[in-house]
Amino acid sequence: MSSAKFDIVVYGATGFTGQLVAEYLTRQYKTDNSLKWAMAGRSLGKLKSVRDAIGAPGNTPLIVADASDAASLKAMAEQTMSVITTVGPYQLYGEELLAACVATGTDYFDLCGEPIWMRQMIDKYEAAAKESGARIVFSCGYDSVPFELGTFFVQEEAKRVFGAPAPRVKGRVRDMRGTLSGGTAASAKATFDAVAKDLSLVAILNDHFALTPDFTGPKQPKGNRAILEEDLQSWAAPFMMALINTRNVHRSNMLMGFPYGQEFVYDEMVLTGPGEKGEANAKRVMAANAEKTGPNALKPGEGPSKEERENGLFNLLYVAIAPDGRMVRAGVTGDRDPGYGSTSKMISECAICMLRDTTDVPAGFWTPGAAMQHKLIKRLRDNAGLTFEVEQQA
């Protein structure tokens, strides 16, 4: 692929999130003449409009490609080292592009939070990707980059303090301001629709180790009800993104050769505060979760205003617990709305990190955290407004 015309093609650049990715590359890398990137989508006219709207140079290349036209996707993949795709739900619109990238040995980055489809793609294409040289990287946005890397970061500190990684890590959302993306809501709906048609898929959906073929670890917390966490002095409510994040964290552990151990236990919840107020808040979170994928949810292509994106944030707590009860805590924060503002920066930096910093990562299906580890943390700190901080020693 060294003869490729482009380093990155942003596919879906006329959609809400794709436009934010293109805008980030325009702004963050405007003085980087060595980065060659292009915008792709179904309509040349819309691509031109977006190019003008985001202030991209007038000579930014535009590529017409359509999810329903396999030949156009293959032609696009053949021109580039990597593709960033924001066109979801991926189980409806993703396979043809993934297959084109596998066939052409092109790196692929998406925002997928659909564990059933991801497992199906791993089973179907991993051998071919390893043969062609393609590196397929799922879940490069808010699901699941900060959660994967939060676990990795706190485990690195646990090794330093305890002398070994912790067999138990808790991922907890302390604060999250922003809107669940319309794409995420649509992906959840598509997953539930697929399960309704084929009940055999329920087992994959409920399996914490759905993304670790041939490996099943210990029983994991279900995280499906409000609980009082005495060690954290707070009530905790279910976190709807745990369904994908926990699976990616276990896959990351497997891909790295089980640095957290094969008996690793990990879960995610939302902290809602102490006492009766905390309990009431936890119940409110559970009710709000149901609304987020209901009939009033955002549609794909819809999203918050620029002001809402810039006023958004996320604040995550990671707690590594040693067998003797000692704890190490770390925090991960983002400075934008997680589903859009931060996500568009994270997926862009994943693609550039793989392109420039981790060229030796072998072909196959990866999580961002397992593939890029410290190098991705550095990029996110330097460029994407994320922080990773140790908060408390054991």
Salt bridges, closest charged atoms under 4 A:
ASP32 OD2 - ARG356 NH1 2.75
GLU78 OE2 - LYS74 NZ 3.10
GLU95 OE2 - LYS124 NZ 2.59
ASP107 OD2 - ARG135 NH2 2.79
ASP123 OD1 - ARG119 NE 3.05
GLU156 OE2 - LYS159 NZ 2.80
GLU156 OE1 - HIS374 NE2 3.30
GLU157 OE2 - ARG160 NH2 2.83
ASP175 OD2 - ARG177 NH2 2.81
ASP193 OD2 - LYS189 NZ 3.02
GLU229 OE2 - LYS170 NZ 2.99
GLU229 OE1 - ARG172 NE 2.70
ASP231 OD2 - LYS170 NZ 2.88
ASP267 OD1 - ARG168 NH1 2.95
ASP267 OD2 - ARG172 NH2 3.15
GLU279 OE2 - LYS283 NZ 3.67
GLU310 OE2 - LYS306 NZ 2.82
ASP324 OD2 - ARG326 NE 3.00
ASP335 OD2 - ARG336 NH1 3.74
ASP335 OD1 - LYS345 NZ 2.89
GLU349 OE1 - ARG379 NH1 3.13
ASP357 OD2 - ARG379 NE 2.69
ASP382 OD2 - LYS378 NZ 2.58
GLU391 OE2 - ARG174 NH2 2.67
